[in-house]
Amino acid sequence: MKRALQVGLPLLLIGAALAYYQLSQPHTPQALFLKRCSTCHALPDLSGYQKEELAPLVQFMRTHNGAYRVISDAEAPVIIAYLESRWPISTSSADPDPSMILIQTSRTQ
């Protein structure tokens, strides 16, 4: 019994920690975008960008602003594809996707 507790309890705790980690990760492209990009800054108004500017913008954030610490190599294309799939991006309150009604910021700042 004591041996079972010595082996079983640590395995149970490791399993619980892994389950918690898995459940806390974003599971959709939208959730990935919201979680990763808002980690470092308020979500910007992307409606002023052209579709072809979105991929370079995400890559610039990763290479120049340190977002490589937050957005992995595998996650960057998912975020880019999500943003491009939502094109044209609207800040209208009529937009059916509330995640795309983003905080207004100036593109020139």
MOPE-V736589 format. One record per helix or strand. SS is the DSSP state (~ for helix, > for strand). FROM is the first residue (numbers start at 1). TO is the last residue. Records with the same first field share a line. If there is no record, write none. Layout:
BEGIN
SS = FROM-TO, FROM-TO
END
This chain:
BEGIN
~ = 2-24, 29-40, 51-64, 67-69, 73-85, 98-100
END
